[in-house]
Amino acid sequence: MHLLITGAAGFIGSALTRALRTAGHTVTAVDDLSVESPRARPDGLQVRDVRSLTPHDLDGADTVVHLAAHKSVPASFLTDAFEHNTAADAHLIRAFARSTARRLLLASSCEVYGQHAGPLPETAARAPRSPYATGKAATEHLAEVYRPLLGPGRQIAVARLFNTFGPDEGADAVVPAFLDAAADDGELTMEGDGGQARDLTHIDDMTAMLTRILARRDLLPIVNCGSGRACTILELARSVIRVAGGGRVRRVPARPNEIRSFTADTTLFADVYGLLPHRPLAAALADTLRQRRPQHCTSTGAPR
Ligand SMILES: NC(=O)c1ccc[n+]([C@@H]2O[C@H](COP(=O)([O-])OP(=O)(O)OC[C@H]3O[C@@H](n4cnc5c(N)ncnc54)[C@H](O)[C@@H]3O)[C@@H](O)[C@H]2O)c1
């Protein structure tokens, strides 16, 4: 396949680009580097804004995978992330519709669900509670508007990603922040009572889910990508402390408007794309720690 990936220098985009190239696919990597990172850039990266892509740039791609975004939920209340993301998403959907590329896969987020109880099937109502999530919901809706207008064989699909972690993730996200603090035998800052449930997927498992989707000829219009298991932030903190052999929890006030629970219902993914077992959380955390802080671990991965 020839794929064009936006956000290809990002946490998920760089891992997906690597995995697809290793599997022998041709990937055109695009990123404007508006999110700084020490991560290695993919070879041949085109440094450009999604909003500069023309239909001609997409012509000939079997699939365009759109991961580029400014993804911080709290920051989206204070910055122009909503305008930035929705402008890029709308521009890319329009360019795709006028191109000869066959498929467009859009990265959405569990944040579009908002506050619900229990595992979230794709049919749960969208109820976004942040500018970031509202932008993702608007993009999903725009995809629904364009979908029936595309010619035969052409598709726009949405993957709703749940929380993904791994060694290359930005240090401000909860898993790396906890791992770094615990490795330094410091304080793991926990907002609220720690009862917020999150569905945590290791980057290798997320990459496997996305490549499994891309390997199919026909894509589901919307599918959840997550592990299907819930872990509270307090359980995560305890697990990190066990894995790293240090650290303690410090509680700070809850974040206003934070969603209490995100757990993916993964039935649809398993039924259509096939079951993909996820690595046990403790083992995935230990691997992430070993890769982030090699000096902290023995060769077997145990903390020194
Ligand atoms: N990481 C997660 O847990 C998670 C969860 C749910 C959804 N998502 C979604 O998955 C996608 C990838 O997330 P990530 O964790 O890799 O984020 P990331 O911040 O690591 O990467 C995003 C990349 O997009 C680039 N970018 C932003 N705006 C751009 C633009 N207009 N043109 C070109 N490049 C641009 C940034 O420079 C960055 O390299 C995003 O759409 C995000 O909303 C991520």
The ligand as an SDF file (V2000), in Angstrom:
LIG
                    3D

 44 48  0  0  0  0  0  0  0  0999 V2000
   -2.2270    9.6820   22.3890 N   0  0  0  0  0  0  0  0  0  0  0  0
   -3.4580    9.3750   22.8000 C   0  0  0  0  0  0  0  0  0  0  0  0
   -3.6520    8.7960   23.8820 O   0  0  0  0  0  0  0  0  0  0  0  0
   -4.6690    9.7120   21.9340 C   0  0  0  0  0  0  0  0  0  0  0  0
   -5.9540    9.3670   22.4270 C   0  0  0  0  0  0  0  0  0  0  0  0
   -7.0700    9.6860   21.6400 C   0  0  0  0  0  0  0  0  0  0  0  0
   -6.9060   10.2960   20.4090 C   0  0  0  0  0  0  0  0  0  0  0  0
   -5.6540   10.6260   19.9730 N   0  0  0  0  0  0  0  0  0  0  0  0
   -5.5230   11.2810   18.6680 C   0  0  0  0  0  0  0  0  0  0  0  0
   -4.5490   10.5760   17.8960 O   0  0  0  0  0  0  0  0  0  0  0  0
   -3.8200   11.4890   17.0850 C   0  0  0  0  0  0  0  0  0  0  0  0
   -2.3290   11.3260   17.3230 C   0  0  0  0  0  0  0  0  0  0  0  0
   -2.0520   11.5950   18.7000 O   0  0  0  0  0  0  0  0  0  0  0  0
   -0.5660   11.6050   19.2530 P   0  0  0  0  0  0  0  0  0  0  0  0
   -0.6230   11.1280   20.6530 O   0  0  0  0  0  0  0  0  0  0  0  0
    0.3660   10.9650   18.2960 O   0  0  0  0  0  0  0  0  0  0  0  0
   -0.2980   13.1930   19.2950 O   0  0  0  0  0  0  0  0  0  0  0  0
    1.0960   13.9880   19.1590 P   0  0  0  0  0  0  0  0  0  0  0  0
    0.8790   15.3380   19.7530 O   0  0  0  0  0  0  0  0  0  0  0  0
    2.2270   13.1680   19.6660 O   0  0  0  0  0  0  0  0  0  0  0  0
    1.2580   14.1060   17.5650 O   0  0  0  0  0  0  0  0  0  0  0  0
    0.4630   14.9580   16.7860 C   0  0  0  0  0  0  0  0  0  0  0  0
    1.3590   15.4940   15.6820 C   0  0  0  0  0  0  0  0  0  0  0  0
    0.5720   16.2960   14.7920 O   0  0  0  0  0  0  0  0  0  0  0  0
    1.3490   17.3900   14.3790 C   0  0  0  0  0  0  0  0  0  0  0  0
    0.4280   18.4350   13.9200 N   0  0  0  0  0  0  0  0  0  0  0  0
   -0.4960   19.1130   14.6510 C   0  0  0  0  0  0  0  0  0  0  0  0
   -1.1890   19.9430   13.8630 N   0  0  0  0  0  0  0  0  0  0  0  0
   -0.7200   19.7840   12.6060 C   0  0  0  0  0  0  0  0  0  0  0  0
   -1.0610   20.3520   11.3500 C   0  0  0  0  0  0  0  0  0  0  0  0
   -2.0570   21.2650   11.2150 N   0  0  0  0  0  0  0  0  0  0  0  0
   -0.3770   19.9650   10.2550 N   0  0  0  0  0  0  0  0  0  0  0  0
    0.6180   19.0350   10.3500 C   0  0  0  0  0  0  0  0  0  0  0  0
    0.9810   18.4580   11.5120 N   0  0  0  0  0  0  0  0  0  0  0  0
    0.3110   18.8320   12.6310 C   0  0  0  0  0  0  0  0  0  0  0  0
    2.1910   17.7710   15.5900 C   0  0  0  0  0  0  0  0  0  0  0  0
    3.3740   18.4750   15.2440 O   0  0  0  0  0  0  0  0  0  0  0  0
    2.4900   16.3960   16.1980 C   0  0  0  0  0  0  0  0  0  0  0  0
    3.7410   15.8870   15.7630 O   0  0  0  0  0  0  0  0  0  0  0  0
   -4.3790   12.8720   17.3890 C   0  0  0  0  0  0  0  0  0  0  0  0
   -5.3550   13.1890   16.4320 O   0  0  0  0  0  0  0  0  0  0  0  0
   -5.0150   12.7100   18.7600 C   0  0  0  0  0  0  0  0  0  0  0  0
   -6.0720   13.6310   18.9440 O   0  0  0  0  0  0  0  0  0  0  0  0
   -4.5300   10.3500   20.7110 C   0  0  0  0  0  0  0  0  0  0  0  0
  1  2  1  0
  2  3  2  0
  2  4  1  0
  4  5  1  0
  4 44  2  0
  5  6  2  0
  6  7  1  0
  7  8  2  0
  8  9  1  0
  8 44  1  0
  9 10  1  0
  9 42  1  0
 10 11  1  0
 11 12  1  0
 11 40  1  0
 12 13  1  0
 13 14  1  0
 14 15  2  0
 14 16  1  0
 14 17  1  0
 17 18  1  0
 18 19  2  0
 18 20  1  0
 18 21  1  0
 21 22  1  0
 22 23  1  0
 23 24  1  0
 23 38  1  0
 24 25  1  0
 25 26  1  0
 25 36  1  0
 26 27  1  0
 26 35  1  0
 27 28  2  0
 28 29  1  0
 29 30  1  0
 29 35  2  0
 30 31  1  0
 30 32  2  0
 32 33  1  0
 33 34  2  0
 34 35  1  0
 36 37  1  0
 36 38  1  0
 38 39  1  0
 40 41  1  0
 40 42  1  0
 42 43  1  0
M  CHG  2   8   1  16  -1
M  END
$$$$
